[in-house]
Amino acid sequence: MRAEPLRYRARKWAVQQVSDRLDRGTQLDRLETTEWDVVVVLDACRWDTLQEVTDWPVGKARSPGSATAEWLAAVEESGVFEDAYIATGNANYTFFDLGAAEMTPVWETDWNERLGTVLPEPVLDRADEFLTADRRPVVAHLMPPHAPYVARIDDNWLPAYPRTDAWSHVGSEEATDDETTSAQVAMASGDIDLTRARQAYIASVRSAWETLVTYVGDWVDRGLSVVVTADHGEAFGHLREFGLYGHPNRCHVRPLVEVPFERFSRPEVDDGVATSVEEKLDALGYA
């Protein structure tokens, strides 16, 4: 894989200098003030793409980071996941002390060599084990839709972008810290077809969501409250994305920090019982 192009590196540096001074977001503040039993983090999930693939009206929040490590540093500082039981497919959690009651590194036991990622089900199953044992609150960090983009057809997960080698880390002695996001380097260097990559990303978002909602429905049915969000978004070089690719660190532009934030829970039961025709019509919103 080729190194990150110099012109792209310069453009990214300029974006970092400006956007790094912007407000760090509302997401963690909302998690701090929202009642939740489970937080599900969809890695690299843009709010607008998730809204595109589902009929559900998904809310949004501003993430404090445009890459996982930056986001986890903010999570560590906030203490929002202290005493939580964490199941994660993302190995970046190794480098941060979130004050968790317990953390299960699912990437160690369920790494999929064929696809080059950790699929959602092992992470969600481990989260469900925590909940069944009444160990709460729970955080489940899923890898999809993060590259390499994968999608589900029936019960089979397949590469949504067929060239899985294109996402491999540079790994050369010349590689710098800015090249740690392999998808960014590959897209910026022209090693990846951006139109197909964008389509693959959409398929990956859709599949991650469709897998997740089954678990969310079950948890809500058990009386639990669930927040679905993301650590950061993804970019594909478009003008409105400031010509960025992947999710470079400290680039706090909308496509990278505008993430889903939706809480699912059972509606509160109203003790008042509508008996008359007028009361029933009023309950339906008729005057």
C-alpha positions in Angstrom: 0.0 0.0 0.0 1.3 3.5 -0.8 2.1 6.1 1.8 -0.3 9.0 2.4 0.0 11.6 -0.3 1.8 14.8 0.7 -1.0 17.1 -0.6 -3.6 15.2 1.3 -1.5 15.3 4.5 -1.2 19.1 4.2 -5.0 19.4 3.7 -5.7 17.2 6.7 -3.2 19.2 8.8 -5.1 22.4 7.9 -8.4 20.9 8.9 -7.0 19.7 12.2 -5.7 23.2 13.1 -9.1 24.8 12.6 -11.5 22.1 13.7 -9.5 21.1 16.8 -10.5 24.4 18.4 -14.2 23.7 18.0 -16.6 22.6 20.7 -16.0 19.0 21.7 -19.6 18.0 21.5 -22.6 16.9 23.5 -22.5 13.1 23.3 -20.8 12.3 26.6 -22.8 15.0 28.5 -26.0 13.4 27.2 -24.8 9.9 28.3 -24.1 11.4 31.7 -27.6 12.8 32.1 -29.5 10.0 30.4 -30.8 6.9 32.2 -29.5 3.8 30.4 -28.8 0.2 31.1 -27.0 -0.5 27.8 -24.9 1.7 25.5 -24.2 0.2 22.1 -21.4 1.9 20.2 -21.4 1.4 16.4 -17.8 2.0 15.3 -17.4 4.6 12.5 -21.2 5.1 12.0 -22.3 8.4 10.5 -25.6 9.7 11.6 -26.8 10.6 8.1 -26.0 7.1 6.8 -27.8 5.3 9.6 -30.8 7.6 9.0 -30.6 6.7 5.3 -30.8 3.0 5.8 -33.6 2.8 8.5 -37.1 4.1 8.7 -36.6 4.7 12.4 -36.2 8.4 13.3 -32.7 8.4 14.8 -31.5 11.3 16.8 -27.9 12.6 16.8 -25.2 14.1 19.0 -21.8 15.6 18.5 -18.9 13.2 19.4 -15.8 14.6 21.2 -13.5 12.7 18.7 -13.1 11.9 15.1 -11.2 8.7 15.8 -11.6 5.9 18.4 -8.5 6.7 20.4 -9.4 10.4 20.7 -13.0 9.4 21.6 -11.8 7.0 24.3 -9.5 9.6 25.8 -12.6 11.8 26.2 -14.6 8.9 27.7 -11.8 8.2 30.2 -11.6 11.9 31.2 -15.4 12.1 31.6 -15.8 8.9 33.7 -19.1 8.1 31.9 -18.3 4.4 31.7 -17.0 4.0 35.2 -18.3 0.8 36.9 -19.7 -0.4 33.6 -19.4 -3.9 32.2 -17.8 -3.6 28.8 -17.8 -6.0 25.8 -15.8 -4.6 23.0 -14.5 -5.7 19.6 -12.1 -2.7 19.4 -8.6 -3.3 20.7 -8.1 0.4 21.4 -9.7 -0.2 24.8 -6.5 -1.8 25.9 -4.8 1.6 26.1 -7.3 3.4 28.3 -8.5 3.1 31.9 -12.2 3.7 31.8 -12.8 2.5 35.4 -14.9 -0.4 34.1 -16.1 -3.0 36.5 -15.1 -5.6 33.9 -14.0 -5.5 30.3 -14.2 -8.4 27.9 -11.8 -8.1 25.0 -13.9 -9.9 22.4 -11.3 -9.3 19.7 -9.1 -11.9 21.5 -11.6 -14.7 21.3 -13.7 -13.9 18.2 -11.5 -12.3 15.7 -12.7 -13.4 12.2 -9.6 -14.1 10.1 -11.6 -14.5 6.9 -13.2 -11.0 7.2 -10.5 -9.2 9.2 -12.8 -7.9 11.9 -15.0 -8.9 14.9 -18.6 -9.5 13.9 -21.4 -7.9 16.0 -23.0 -11.1 17.4 -20.1 -12.2 19.7 -20.0 -8.7 21.2 -23.8 -8.5 21.6 -24.0 -12.0 23.0 -21.3 -11.1 25.7 -23.3 -8.0 26.5 -26.4 -10.1 26.9 -24.6 -12.4 29.3 -23.8 -9.5 31.5 -27.4 -8.4 31.5 -28.7 -11.9 32.2 -26.4 -12.0 35.2 -27.8 -8.6 36.3 -24.5 -6.9 35.8 -25.2 -3.4 34.7 -24.7 -0.9 33.2 -23.3 -2.5 30.0 -21.4 -1.1 27.1 -21.2 -3.0 23.8 -18.7 -1.6 21.2 -19.3 -3.2 17.8 -16.7 -3.0 15.0 -19.0 -2.8 12.0 -19.6 -0.6 10.1 -15.9 0.2 10.5 -13.6 -1.0 7.7 -13.2 -3.5 6.3 -16.8 -3.1 5.4 -18.8 -6.3 5.8 -22.5 -7.0 5.2 -24.9 -9.8 6.1 -26.9 -11.9 3.6 -29.3 -14.1 5.5 -27.1 -15.6 8.2 -23.8 -15.1 6.3 -21.4 -12.2 6.7 -19.5 -11.3 3.5 -17.0 -8.6 2.5 -19.1 -5.8 1.2 -15.9 -4.4 -0.5 -14.4 -7.5 -2.2 -10.7 -6.6 -1.9 -10.1 -7.2 1.8 -6.3 -6.7 1.4 -6.9 -3.1 0.5 -7.6 -2.3 4.2 -4.4 -3.8 5.6 -2.1 -1.6 7.7 0.9 -0.1 5.9 3.3 -1.6 8.5 6.4 -0.2 6.9 9.3 1.5 8.7 8.4 4.7 6.9 4.8 4.7 8.3 4.0 7.6 10.6 1.4 8.1 13.3 -0.9 9.7 10.7 -0.9 6.5 8.8 -2.3 4.3 11.5 -5.8 4.5 10.0 -5.2 2.1 7.0 -8.5 2.9 5.3 -7.6 6.6 5.2 -4.2 5.9 3.5 -5.7 3.4 1.1 -8.5 5.8 0.0 -6.2 8.8 -0.2 -3.7 6.9 -2.2 -6.2 5.7 -4.8 -5.9 2.1 -3.8 -9.6 1.8 -3.2 -12.5 2.6 -5.5 -14.4 5.3 -3.6 -17.8 4.8 -5.2 -17.8 1.1 -4.4 -16.3 1.7 -1.0 -19.2 4.2 -0.2 -21.7 1.6 -1.3 -20.0 -1.1 0.8 -20.1 1.3 3.8 -23.8 1.8 3.4 -24.3 -2.0 3.3 -22.2 -2.4 6.4 -24.2 0.2 8.3 -27.5 -1.4 7.3 -26.3 -4.9 8.3 -25.0 -3.7 11.6 -28.2 -1.9 12.4 -30.4 -4.9 11.3 -28.4 -7.2 13.5 -28.5 -4.9 16.5 -32.2 -4.1 16.5 -33.1 -7.7 17.3 -31.1 -7.5 20.5 -32.4 -4.0 21.3 -36.0 -5.2 21.0 -35.3 -8.1 23.4 -33.6 -5.9 25.9 -36.4 -3.3 25.8 -38.9 -6.1 26.2 -37.1 -7.0 29.4 -37.6 -3.5 30.7 -34.1 -2.2 29.9 -33.2 1.2 28.4 -30.8 1.1 25.5 -28.8 4.0 23.9 -27.4 3.4 20.4 -24.6 5.8 19.4 -21.2 5.8 17.7 -17.6 6.9 18.5 -17.1 8.8 15.2 -18.1 8.8 11.5 -16.4 8.1 8.2 -15.4 10.2 5.1 -15.0 9.5 1.4 -13.2 12.5 0.0 -16.2 14.6 -1.0 -16.1 18.4 -0.9 -18.6 18.5 1.9 -16.3 16.2 3.8 -13.4 18.6 3.4 -11.7 16.1 1.1 -11.0 13.8 4.0 -10.9 10.0 3.9 -11.6 7.5 6.6 -11.6 9.1 10.1 -8.4 11.0 10.8 -7.6 12.1 14.3 -8.7 15.6 15.5 -10.7 16.5 12.4 -13.9 17.7 14.1 -16.0 18.2 10.9 -19.7 17.2 10.7 -19.3 13.9 8.8 -16.8 12.6 11.4 -18.4 13.9 14.7 -22.1 14.0 14.0 -23.1 10.5 15.3 -26.3 8.7 16.1 -27.8 9.0 19.6 -31.1 7.3 20.2 -32.6 5.9 23.4 -35.0 3.0 23.3 -37.1 2.0 26.3 -40.6 0.9 27.2 -43.2 3.7 27.4 -44.2 4.6 30.9 -47.6 3.1 31.9 -50.4 5.7 32.5 -52.4 4.6 35.5 -55.4 6.5 34.1 -57.8 4.1 32.3 -59.8 5.6 29.4 -63.4 4.4 29.8 -65.7 6.7 27.9 -65.7 7.4 24.2 -64.6 11.0 24.8 -61.6 9.8 26.9 -60.5 7.3 24.3 -60.7 9.9 21.6 -58.7 12.3 23.7 -56.0 9.7 24.3 -55.7 9.4 20.5 -55.2 13.2 20.2 -58.7 14.2 19.1 -60.3 17.3 20.6 
